[in-house]
Amino acid sequence: ELSEVVDFLKTPDKYKALGARIPKGVLLVGPAGVGKTLLARAVAGEAGVPFFSIAGSEFMEMLVGVGAARVRDMFAQAKRNAPAIIFIDEIESIGRMRGMGMSGGHDEREQTLNQILVEMDGFTPSDHVIVIGSTNRPDLLDPALVRPGRFDRRVTLSLPDLEERKAIIEIHMKGKPFTKDVSIEKLARRTVGFSGADLANMLNEAAILAAREGKTAIDGKDLEEAATKEKLGPQRKRMTSEADRKLSAYHEAGHAIVAHFLPHTDPVHKVSIISRGRAGGYTLKLPTHDKNLHTKQEFIEDLAMILGGQ
């Protein structure tokens, strides 16, 4: 979908010859940290066109009309430099459904949204200016904004799968020394459910941990600690009483034993009674592969495993 947008911007005549209309807008939808902003920047870079970037919240001002004026200015600037890309990050902060607020029609957000609607597909439509919007809350957007003719395309980005995680890990490993025992394959399998931003942060945390301990290279232990820290928070060094630790050990052992003997639960990766974040201890299961669909039996066994701590 996005490489087509690049092609539109590079060779518009090819499409015009067949009567195709260049899409006005592309909406990038996906959870936080999957790389929506990075992709928008990449599209502009690949197409070699000017890139105007603004966050939705930057349009909001106390004075009514300022946001709308900013929209006009931005589109005017983009038209002067056409072909161009306008990128609006967190578009839900201005593109919310109208009529939901308590204030009337003179609400600043509403005026700003109206101006964007007019600029994108109004009486004098703009040629060769593509708007890329990103949001992780598409349900909040105004129907007039997401209709064809404004945002013609919706590109859904999901959390990276195994192969994608490997590629992301490789990018963020550049420039960092690792010991020979570090396997990208193993690391990608260990990080099911991590977004691109999580992976970048995990490798950065591992580098910080290794530096703190005076090592010359990052090893598997640092990466394991960084991955656990990313999901559960840092270790709490507060000394707990013997009785608390014993209770915690029974509780985690309960989870681990039930998970071990049930056929449809993911294998147990790690059991700990060291408290992290709000957890007193934890039993970490790791899926063997990325799952999108679950059976009823798996859910029942997961519930059994969660209650096994009791």
C-alpha positions in Angstrom: 0.0 0.0 0.0 2.8 2.5 0.9 5.1 1.6 -1.9 2.3 2.4 -4.2 2.0 5.9 -2.6 5.7 6.4 -3.3 5.1 5.4 -6.9 2.2 7.9 -7.2 4.5 10.7 -6.0 7.3 9.7 -8.3 5.4 9.0 -11.5 1.9 10.6 -11.3 1.5 10.6 -15.1 1.5 6.8 -15.4 -1.7 6.8 -13.2 -3.3 9.8 -14.8 -3.0 8.3 -18.2 -5.4 5.5 -17.0 -7.7 8.0 -15.3 -6.6 6.9 -11.8 -7.0 9.5 -9.0 -4.1 9.8 -6.6 -5.2 8.9 -3.1 -5.7 12.0 -0.9 -4.9 10.4 2.4 -3.4 7.3 4.0 -4.4 6.4 7.6 -1.8 4.3 9.5 -3.5 2.4 12.3 -1.8 0.2 14.9 -0.8 -0.1 18.5 1.8 2.2 20.1 5.4 1.6 19.1 4.9 -0.4 15.9 6.6 2.3 13.7 3.8 4.4 12.2 5.8 7.6 12.3 9.0 5.8 11.0 7.0 4.5 8.1 5.6 7.9 7.2 9.1 9.3 7.2 10.3 6.4 5.1 7.6 7.1 2.5 8.7 10.7 2.1 12.3 9.6 2.0 11.7 7.0 -0.7 9.6 9.4 -2.8 12.2 12.2 -2.3 9.5 14.8 -1.6 9.2 17.5 1.1 7.8 16.2 4.4 5.7 18.4 6.7 5.2 16.8 10.1 2.9 18.0 12.9 1.2 16.4 15.8 -2.6 16.7 16.2 -2.2 18.4 19.6 -0.1 21.2 18.0 -3.2 22.6 16.4 -5.0 23.1 19.7 -4.9 26.6 21.0 -7.0 28.6 23.5 -7.9 31.1 20.8 -10.6 29.8 18.5 -9.6 29.8 14.8 -5.8 29.5 15.4 -5.9 25.8 14.7 -7.8 26.2 11.5 -5.4 29.0 10.4 -2.5 26.6 11.0 -4.1 24.0 8.8 -4.6 26.5 6.0 -0.9 27.6 6.3 0.4 24.1 6.3 -1.6 23.0 3.2 -0.7 26.2 1.4 3.0 25.5 2.2 2.7 21.9 1.0 0.9 23.0 -2.2 3.7 25.4 -3.0 6.2 22.6 -2.6 4.0 19.9 -4.3 4.3 17.0 -4.6 4.6 16.8 -0.9 3.5 14.7 2.1 1.8 16.1 5.2 2.1 13.9 8.2 -0.3 14.4 11.1 0.7 12.3 14.2 -2.0 11.3 16.8 -4.7 12.5 14.4 -7.4 11.4 16.9 -6.7 14.5 19.1 -8.2 16.7 16.4 -10.1 14.2 14.2 -12.6 13.1 16.9 -16.2 12.6 16.1 -18.0 15.9 16.1 -21.0 16.5 18.3 -19.5 14.4 21.1 -18.2 17.3 23.1 -20.3 19.5 25.5 -19.2 22.7 23.8 -21.1 23.9 20.7 -20.1 24.2 17.1 -17.6 27.0 17.8 -15.3 24.5 19.6 -11.7 24.9 18.5 -11.2 21.2 17.8 -14.2 21.2 15.6 -13.1 24.2 13.5 -9.7 22.7 13.0 -11.2 19.4 11.9 -13.6 21.2 9.5 -10.7 23.0 8.0 -8.8 19.7 7.4 -11.9 18.2 5.8 -12.2 21.1 3.4 -8.5 21.1 2.6 -8.5 17.4 1.9 -11.5 17.2 -0.3 -13.3 20.5 -0.4 -14.4 22.7 -3.3 -10.9 23.1 -4.6 -9.1 19.8 -4.0 -5.3 19.9 -3.7 -3.3 17.9 -6.2 -0.1 16.0 -5.4 -0.4 16.6 -1.6 -0.9 13.3 0.3 -1.8 13.4 3.9 -0.6 10.6 6.1 -2.3 10.3 9.5 -1.4 8.0 12.3 -3.6 6.8 15.2 -3.9 4.0 17.7 -7.6 4.9 18.3 -9.4 4.7 14.9 -12.7 4.2 16.6 -12.7 7.8 17.8 -12.3 9.4 14.3 -15.1 11.4 12.6 -16.8 9.4 9.8 -16.3 12.4 7.4 -12.6 12.2 7.9 -12.2 8.5 7.2 -14.5 8.3 4.1 -13.0 7.6 0.7 -11.9 10.9 -0.9 -10.2 11.9 2.3 -8.4 9.0 3.8 -8.8 6.6 0.9 -6.5 4.0 2.4 -6.2 2.4 5.8 -3.0 0.6 6.5 -3.1 -1.6 9.6 0.1 -2.3 11.3 0.3 -5.1 13.8 2.9 -6.2 16.3 5.9 -7.8 14.6 6.0 -11.5 14.1 9.1 -13.7 14.5 10.8 -12.8 11.2 10.0 -9.1 11.6 11.4 -9.2 15.2 14.6 -10.7 13.9 15.0 -7.9 11.3 14.2 -5.2 13.9 16.7 -6.7 16.4 19.4 -6.8 13.8 18.9 -3.1 13.1 19.2 -2.2 16.8 22.2 -4.5 17.3 24.3 -2.4 15.0 27.0 -0.6 16.8 26.7 -2.7 19.9 29.3 -5.5 20.8 27.7 -8.9 21.7 29.2 -12.1 23.1 29.3 -15.2 20.8 26.5 -16.9 22.8 23.8 -14.3 21.8 21.4 -15.7 19.2 19.1 -13.4 17.3 16.7 -16.4 16.7 16.5 -17.1 20.4 16.0 -13.4 21.2 13.2 -13.1 18.7 11.4 -16.2 20.1 11.9 -14.8 23.6 10.1 -11.5 22.7 6.7 -12.5 21.5 4.3 -9.6 21.9 7.0 -6.9 21.9 6.6 -3.9 19.6 9.5 -2.4 17.6 9.8 0.3 20.3 10.0 -2.4 23.0 12.7 -4.2 21.2 14.8 -1.0 20.7 14.4 -0.2 24.4 15.3 -3.7 25.5 18.6 -3.7 23.5 19.4 -0.3 24.9 18.6 -1.5 28.5 20.9 -4.5 27.9 23.7 -2.2 26.8 23.2 0.0 29.9 23.2 -3.1 32.2 26.5 -4.4 30.6 28.1 -1.0 30.9 27.1 -0.7 34.6 28.8 -4.0 35.3 31.9 -3.0 33.5 31.6 -5.6 30.7 33.2 -5.2 27.2 30.3 -6.9 25.4 26.6 -7.6 26.0 25.8 -11.2 26.9 22.6 -13.3 27.1 22.2 -12.7 30.8 21.9 -8.9 30.1 19.4 -9.4 27.4 17.2 -11.8 29.5 17.2 -9.2 32.4 16.4 -6.4 29.9 13.5 -8.3 28.3 12.0 -9.1 31.8 12.5 -5.5 32.9 10.8 -4.2 29.7 7.6 -6.2 30.4 7.5 -6.4 34.3 9.6 -3.4 35.5 12.9 -3.3 37.4 13.7 -5.6 40.3 12.7 -4.4 43.7 15.6 -4.9 46.1 13.5 -4.3 49.2 14.1 -7.2 51.6 10.9 -9.2 52.2 10.4 -11.3 55.3 11.1 -15.0 55.2 7.3 -15.7 55.5 6.5 -13.5 52.5 9.1 -15.1 50.4 7.8 -18.6 51.3 4.3 -17.5 50.5 5.5 -16.1 47.2 7.4 -19.3 46.4 4.3 -21.5 47.0 2.2 -19.1 44.9 4.6 -19.1 41.9 5.2 -22.9 42.2 1.4 -23.3 41.9 1.3 -21.4 38.6 4.3 -23.2 37.3 3.1 -26.8 38.2 -0.3 -26.2 36.7 1.2 -24.7 33.5 3.7 -27.6 33.2 1.1 -30.3 33.3 -1.6 -28.8 31.1 -1.2 -29.8 27.5 -2.3 -26.6 25.8 -0.6 -23.9 27.8 2.7 -22.3 26.6 5.9 -23.7 28.2 7.2 -22.1 31.4 10.3 -20.0 30.7 11.2 -18.6 34.1 9.9 -18.7 37.7 11.0 -16.1 40.2 10.2 -14.8 43.7 12.0 -11.5 43.1 9.4 -8.8 43.1 9.2 -6.5 40.1 6.9 -3.6 39.5 3.6 -4.5 41.3 4.3 -8.3 41.1 5.5 -10.1 44.2 7.1 -12.8 42.0 6.3 -14.1 38.5 5.9 -17.2 36.4 6.8 -16.4 32.8 5.3 -18.5 30.0 6.7 -18.1 26.5 4.6 -19.0 23.5 6.5 -21.3 21.1 5.2 -19.2 18.1 3.1 -16.1 17.4 -0.6 -17.0 17.9 -3.5 -15.0 16.5 -6.2 -17.5 17.2 -6.9 -19.4 20.4 -9.2 -22.4 21.1 -11.7 -22.5 24.0 -9.5 -25.2 25.6 -6.5 -22.9 25.6 -8.4 -20.2 27.4 -9.8 -22.6 30.0 -6.2 -23.9 30.7 -4.9 -20.4 30.9 -7.5 -19.6 33.5 -6.5 -22.7 35.4 -2.9 -21.7 35.3 -3.7 -18.2 36.6 -5.8 -19.6 39.4 -3.1 -22.2 40.1 -1.3 -19.7 42.2 -4.1 -19.8 44.8 
